[in-house]
């Protein structure tokens, strides 16, 4: 017995823009008649921005700190060695300031400590020995903690010298601070960009996770299958309205971030649009995939929350620095789409157009979007089965 009798309707011949426009209009009207969609797209982003923007605090361990020794004095080497005894800072020796500066720009280290050429002589005679500390301010709390760790390590080292050499003079500390990308160490400026990724995840994945399943549960999918809509027209018609809804939520979030939280923006708005669009396609593809596979609103919603929202909050770098996580967890974060979007957003808002960060992250998002949308297209059939 064949499956042919289970088919309802026949696909139209070729792609028809007029038919697609009518279907998209139908989806728009359905969204407008559903107050929950407007609440998720507009009200919920504002609520999350204010709650997370003002209420989140962070902590960090094993921060990569570049050490640049412009002197071969034993005191400088001894102080660098003392940093390795702490759980909070992992010192990495670098040849000069230029190499360390490039590493800080690319995000491979979190800060730079420079010990000048006069460090040893001044320590020997008990004079002030200046130490320059440069920190990455894209994560304000981590930058602040980094400065505190450096001062604490210095104070501990001085006490150890006093114990080892009773009667020696305690050298006063003179630290020259320079915070990059977020000079005021305002935590809102690092949290708000990351929160935008969580908001778009919620809008895209949760709403589209319900859209196909809702059609099956309400019995309206049979009516759609009787039309001449092609598979491509069906999927595009479902994607476009929620893409615009998601980008609307992104626009609201960016506006609030720039005006209320005064985050500032140093990158390209065109690149922001491209990266946001790529991420929106990822979460839309995930939502449609869950909806197509389950055909049940409750199951699709649970999958969307579990597979997208929770990782976006916990494993994207939005709240917790991924570099401070266990190695096994760090590997897992590379399959979380929000990780790439959070890194791109923080770079655009706080650092500018750092192409070595923006391009790889955007390409990763486009690859994920292609994967999820392809799976959805393969699993979408014009059959009642």
Long-range contacts (C-beta under 8 A, 24 or more apart in sequence): 3-383, 3-385, 6-383, 6-384, 6-385, 7-382, 7-383, 8-222, 8-225, 8-226, 8-382, 8-383, 8-384, 9-225, 9-226, 9-227, 9-228, 9-382, 10-228, 11-228, 11-229, 11-230, 11-231, 11-382, 12-227, 12-228, 12-229, 12-230, 12-233, 14-230, 15-230, 15-232, 15-233, 16-228, 16-230, 16-233, 19-228, 19-229, 19-233, 20-233, 20-236, 20-237, 23-229, 23-233, 23-234, 23-237, 24-236, 24-237, 24-240, 24-241, 26-237, 27-237, 27-238, 27-240, 27-241, 28-241, 31-241, 31-242, 31-245, 37-207, 37-245, 40-202, 40-203, 40-206, 40-207, 40-249, 41-203, 41-207, 41-245, 41-246, 41-248, 41-249, 42-248, 42-249, 42-252, 44-199, 44-202, 44-203, 45-199, 45-203, 45-249, 45-252, 45-253, 45-256, 46-252, 46-256, 48-195, 48-198, 48-199, 48-202, 49-192, 49-195, 49-199, 49-253, 49-256, 49-257, 49-260, 49-261, 52-191, 52-192, 52-195, 52-198, 53-188, 53-191, 53-192, 53-195, 53-261, 54-188, 56-187, 56-191, 56-319, 57-141, 57-187, 58-139, 58-141, 58-142, 58-187, 58-319, 58-320, 58-321, 59-141, 59-145, 60-88, 60-139, 60-141, 60-142, 60-145, 60-146, 60-321, 60-324, 61-87, 61-88, 61-324, 62-87, 62-88, 62-89, 62-90, 62-323, 62-324, 63-88, 63-89, 63-90, 63-110, 63-111, 63-142, 63-145, 63-146, 63-149, 63-323, 63-324, 64-90, 64-92, 64-108, 64-109, 64-110, 64-111, 64-323, 65-89, 65-90, 65-91, 65-92, 65-109, 65-110, 65-111, 65-112, 65-113, 65-146, 65-150, 66-91, 66-92, 66-93, 66-94, 66-100, 66-103, 66-104, 66-109, 66-111, 66-112, 66-113, 67-91, 67-92, 67-93, 67-94, 67-112, 67-113, 67-115, 68-94, 68-95, 68-96, 68-97, 68-100, 68-112, 68-113, 68-114, 68-115, 69-93, 69-115, 70-114, 70-115, 70-116, 70-117, 70-119, 71-115, 71-116, 71-117, 71-118, 71-119, 71-120, 73-119, 73-120, 73-121, 73-123, 74-120, 75-119, 75-120, 75-123, 75-124, 76-115, 76-119, 76-120, 78-157, 79-115, 79-154, 79-157, 80-115, 82-153, 82-156, 82-157, 82-160, 83-153, 86-149, 86-153, 88-145, 88-149, 89-146, 89-149, 89-150, 89-153, 100-134, 101-134, 104-134, 104-136, 104-180, 105-351, 105-354, 106-354, 106-356, 106-357, 107-136, 107-138, 107-343, 107-347, 107-357, 109-136, 110-135, 110-136, 110-139, 110-142, 110-143, 110-146, 110-323, 111-135, 111-136, 111-143, 111-146, 111-150, 113-150, 122-171, 123-171, 126-168, 126-169, 126-170, 126-171, 127-171, 128-171, 128-172, 128-173, 128-174, 129-171, 129-173, 129-174, 130-174, 130-175, 130-176, 131-173, 131-174, 131-175, 131-176, 132-175, 132-176, 132-178, 133-175, 133-176, 133-177, 133-178, 134-178, 134-179, 134-180, 135-177, 135-178, 135-179, 135-180, 136-180, 136-181, 137-179, 137-180, 137-181, 137-182, 137-183, 137-185, 137-190, 137-350, 138-181, 138-182, 138-190, 138-346, 138-347, 138-350, 138-351, 139-190, 139-321, 139-346, 140-182, 140-184, 140-185, 140-186, 140-187, 140-188, 140-189, 140-190, 141-187, 141-190, 142-321, 143-179, 143-182, 143-185, 144-185, 147-175, 147-177, 150-175, 151-175, 180-351, 181-350, 181-351, 182-350, 186-262, 188-261, 188-262, 188-263, 189-261, 189-262, 189-263, 189-264, 189-349, 189-350, 190-346, 190-350, 191-318, 191-319, 192-253, 192-257, 192-261, 192-263, 192-349, 193-257, 193-263, 193-342, 193-345, 193-346, 193-348, 193-349, 193-350, 194-316, 194-317, 194-318, 194-319, 194-342, 194-345, 194-346, 195-253, 195-318, 196-250, 196-253, 196-254, 196-257, 196-345, 197-279, 197-312, 197-316, 197-318, 197-338, 197-341, 197-342, 197-345, 198-309, 198-312, 198-313, 198-316, 198-318, 198-338, 199-249, 199-250, 199-253, 200-246, 200-249, 200-250, 200-253, 200-276, 200-279, 200-280, 200-283, 200-341, 201-283, 201-308, 201-309, 201-312, 201-337, 201-338, 202-309, 203-242, 203-245, 203-246, 203-249, 203-283, 204-242, 204-246, 204-280, 204-282, 204-283, 204-284, 204-286, 204-287, 205-283, 205-284, 205-286, 205-287, 205-290, 205-304, 205-307, 205-308, 205-309, 206-287, 206-301, 206-304, 206-305, 206-308, 206-309, 207-242, 207-245, 207-287, 208-238, 208-239, 208-242, 208-283, 208-284, 208-287, 208-288, 208-291, 209-286, 209-287, 209-288, 209-290, 209-291, 209-297, 209-300, 209-301, 209-303, 209-304, 210-287, 210-291, 210-297, 210-300, 210-301, 211-238, 211-242, 211-287, 211-288, 211-291, 212-238, 212-288, 212-291, 212-292, 212-295, 212-300, 213-291, 213-294, 213-295, 213-296, 213-297, 213-299, 213-300, 214-297, 216-295, 216-296, 217-295, 217-296, 217-297, 222-384, 225-382, 225-384, 231-377, 231-380, 231-382, 232-377, 234-380, 235-288, 235-373, 235-376, 235-377, 235-380, 238-288, 239-281, 239-284, 239-288, 242-284, 242-287, 243-277, 243-280, 243-281, 243-284, 246-280, 246-283, 246-284, 247-276, 247-277, 247-280, 250-276, 250-280, 257-349, 263-349, 263-350, 264-349, 264-350, 265-348, 265-349, 266-348, 266-349, 266-350, 266-351, 266-352, 266-353, 267-347, 267-348, 267-349, 267-351, 267-352, 267-353, 267-358, 268-348, 268-353, 271-348, 271-353, 271-358, 271-362, 272-345, 272-348, 274-362, 275-341, 275-344, 275-345, 275-348, 275-358, 275-361, 275-362, 275-365, 276-341, 278-362, 278-365, 278-366, 278-369, 279-337, 279-338, 279-340, 279-341, 279-365, 281-365, 281-366, 281-369, 281-373, 282-337, 282-365, 282-368, 282-369, 282-372, 283-308, 283-337, 285-368, 285-369, 285-371, 285-372, 285-373, 285-375, 285-376, 286-337, 286-372, 288-372, 288-373, 288-376, 289-372, 289-375, 289-376, 289-379, 292-376, 292-379, 292-380, 293-379, 308-337, 308-338, 311-336, 311-338, 312-336, 312-337, 312-338, 315-339, 316-341, 316-342, 317-342, 317-343, 317-346, 318-342, 337-365, 337-368, 340-364, 340-365, 341-365
